[in-house]
Amino acid sequence: MSSAFSKPEYARLQKYLQDKFSNPKIALVERKEAKDSAEVTLAGEFIGVIYKDEDDGEVSYDFNMAILAMDLPADV
């Protein structure tokens, strides 16, 4: 079962992601249509969605980031 993000939760998650990826340009943006998730942006560009899950009294978050093949470098 999922529930809506609180304002302090947005701030804590955003700070966690900024610290984890050493990038202060990561931001969470509220989704009007889905209160149990937030958009993740990097310097204003959408990069994924983070979902909140509450199961058996435990709260966890799932970050999904889609990577298009056309966005990958040609050769590595």
Order of alpha helices (4+ residues) and beta strands (2+ residues): alpha-beta-beta-beta-beta
